[in-house]
Amino acid sequence: MLTFNDIKLSIIRNLIIFIIGGLLYYLVELLYRGYSHYTMIILGGLCFILIGLLNENIFEWEMSVISQMFLSCIIITILELIFGYILNIKLKLQIWSYIDQPYNLYGQICLLYTVFWFWLSLPCILIDDWLRHKLFKSEYKKYKIL
């Protein structure tokens, strides 16, 4: 049974992962586009947490890395659509636009970047596992490809 201390420790650990993931995402955008927006720290942190939770024994089966990457790109794309709708469409911040990309939805998501998220999720998976191992002494994951 989970105690209050277990829950508190889990929240603190996930907050640390959230901050690191958000800052890494912000840095990737700075390197790729030359600019970012502070809200991308929140989006990146949320994506990083959810990607990391895919192989934290939540499911009864061991998920392959390819499956994790596929689910990760879906998670990122859905969150990008939600954040894009709120930030770009409703609040008119115009942080990004994929309107010129083929197969886009409202200019907020597109097929090209979904594929990009698939490949970018691999370092996220590996970094999350490494961080949890180094910072929180969790067991280092053994990966299966398929």
Contacts in CASP RR format, 6 or more apart in sequence:
PFRMAT RR
TARGET T0000
AUTHOR 0000-0000-0000
METHOD contacts of the structure
MODEL  1
MLTFNDIKLSIIRNLIIFIIGGLLYYLVELLYRGYSHYTMIILGGLCFIL
IGLLNENIFEWEMSVISQMFLSCIIITILELIFGYILNIKLKLQIWSYID
QPYNLYGQICLLYTVFWFWLSLPCILIDDWLRHKLFKSEYKKYKIL
13 132 0 8 1.000
13 135 0 8 1.000
13 136 0 8 1.000
14 49 0 8 1.000
16 135 0 8 1.000
17 45 0 8 1.000
17 48 0 8 1.000
17 49 0 8 1.000
17 52 0 8 1.000
17 128 0 8 1.000
17 131 0 8 1.000
17 132 0 8 1.000
18 45 0 8 1.000
18 46 0 8 1.000
18 48 0 8 1.000
18 49 0 8 1.000
19 45 0 8 1.000
20 48 0 8 1.000
20 131 0 8 1.000
21 44 0 8 1.000
21 45 0 8 1.000
21 47 0 8 1.000
21 48 0 8 1.000
21 49 0 8 1.000
21 124 0 8 1.000
21 127 0 8 1.000
22 40 0 8 1.000
22 41 0 8 1.000
22 42 0 8 1.000
22 43 0 8 1.000
22 44 0 8 1.000
22 45 0 8 1.000
22 48 0 8 1.000
23 41 0 8 1.000
24 44 0 8 1.000
24 48 0 8 1.000
24 127 0 8 1.000
25 40 0 8 1.000
25 41 0 8 1.000
25 43 0 8 1.000
25 44 0 8 1.000
25 45 0 8 1.000
25 47 0 8 1.000
25 48 0 8 1.000
26 36 0 8 1.000
26 38 0 8 1.000
26 40 0 8 1.000
26 41 0 8 1.000
26 44 0 8 1.000
28 120 0 8 1.000
29 35 0 8 1.000
29 36 0 8 1.000
29 40 0 8 1.000
30 36 0 8 1.000
37 87 0 8 1.000
37 93 0 8 1.000
37 95 0 8 1.000
39 83 0 8 1.000
39 87 0 8 1.000
39 93 0 8 1.000
39 95 0 8 1.000
40 95 0 8 1.000
43 79 0 8 1.000
43 80 0 8 1.000
43 83 0 8 1.000
46 79 0 8 1.000
47 72 0 8 1.000
47 75 0 8 1.000
47 76 0 8 1.000
47 79 0 8 1.000
47 124 0 8 1.000
48 124 0 8 1.000
48 128 0 8 1.000
50 72 0 8 1.000
50 75 0 8 1.000
50 79 0 8 1.000
51 68 0 8 1.000
51 72 0 8 1.000
51 75 0 8 1.000
51 76 0 8 1.000
51 121 0 8 1.000
51 124 0 8 1.000
51 125 0 8 1.000
51 128 0 8 1.000
52 124 0 8 1.000
52 125 0 8 1.000
52 128 0 8 1.000
52 129 0 8 1.000
54 63 0 8 1.000
54 68 0 8 1.000
54 71 0 8 1.000
54 72 0 8 1.000
54 125 0 8 1.000
55 62 0 8 1.000
55 63 0 8 1.000
55 68 0 8 1.000
55 125 0 8 1.000
55 129 0 8 1.000
55 141 0 8 1.000
56 132 0 8 1.000
62 144 0 8 1.000
63 71 0 8 1.000
64 143 0 8 1.000
64 144 0 8 1.000
64 145 0 8 1.000
64 146 0 8 1.000
65 122 0 8 1.000
65 125 0 8 1.000
65 143 0 8 1.000
65 144 0 8 1.000
65 145 0 8 1.000
66 145 0 8 1.000
66 146 0 8 1.000
68 121 0 8 1.000
68 125 0 8 1.000
69 118 0 8 1.000
69 119 0 8 1.000
69 121 0 8 1.000
69 122 0 8 1.000
69 125 0 8 1.000
70 118 0 8 1.000
72 117 0 8 1.000
72 118 0 8 1.000
72 121 0 8 1.000
72 124 0 8 1.000
72 125 0 8 1.000
73 114 0 8 1.000
73 115 0 8 1.000
73 117 0 8 1.000
73 118 0 8 1.000
73 121 0 8 1.000
74 114 0 8 1.000
76 114 0 8 1.000
76 117 0 8 1.000
76 121 0 8 1.000
77 109 0 8 1.000
77 113 0 8 1.000
77 114 0 8 1.000
77 117 0 8 1.000
80 108 0 8 1.000
80 109 0 8 1.000
80 113 0 8 1.000
80 117 0 8 1.000
81 105 0 8 1.000
81 106 0 8 1.000
81 108 0 8 1.000
81 109 0 8 1.000
84 95 0 8 1.000
84 96 0 8 1.000
84 108 0 8 1.000
85 106 0 8 1.000
85 108 0 8 1.000
87 93 0 8 1.000
87 95 0 8 1.000
88 94 0 8 1.000
88 95 0 8 1.000
88 96 0 8 1.000
88 97 0 8 1.000
88 107 0 8 1.000
88 108 0 8 1.000
89 106 0 8 1.000
89 108 0 8 1.000
96 108 0 8 1.000
97 107 0 8 1.000
97 108 0 8 1.000
98 104 0 8 1.000
98 107 0 8 1.000
98 108 0 8 1.000
98 109 0 8 1.000
98 110 0 8 1.000
98 112 0 8 1.000
98 113 0 8 1.000
99 107 0 8 1.000
101 107 0 8 1.000
101 110 0 8 1.000
101 111 0 8 1.000
101 112 0 8 1.000
101 113 0 8 1.000
102 110 0 8 1.000
102 111 0 8 1.000
102 112 0 8 1.000
103 110 0 8 1.000
103 111 0 8 1.000
103 112 0 8 1.000
104 110 0 8 1.000
104 111 0 8 1.000
129 140 0 8 1.000
129 141 0 8 1.000
130 140 0 8 1.000
132 138 0 8 1.000
133 139 0 8 1.000
133 140 0 8 1.000
133 141 0 8 1.000
END
